[in-house]
Amino acid sequence: MLSSLIVELIGSIAACLSTLCWVPQAFRAFKTRETKSISLLMQLMLTGAVVLWFVYGVFLMSWPLIISNAVSLVFVGTILGMKLRYG
């Protein structure tokens, strides 16, 4: 059985990767103001999912879930805001 340290490390790495994957898209949308190729429905669903993962992390007091989803929410929220504003 894996030790809890290894499990937390795996969760932390996964959290970092899934959080950082949104950085290039958020910066591109902010820089170009172009979001036509991004689906509004997908972005709404993704933002809702990130909010729910954040709440779930709070209930579990899981810092990898809380921190990664709080940071992800900044990026996906930025993309959603840009999509709503610039189409």
Secondary structure, 3 states (H helix, E strand, C coil): CCCHHHHHHHHHHHHHHHHHCCHHHHHHHHHHCCCCCCCHHHHHHHHHHHHHHHHHHHHHCCHHHHHHHHHHHHHHHHHHHHHHHHC
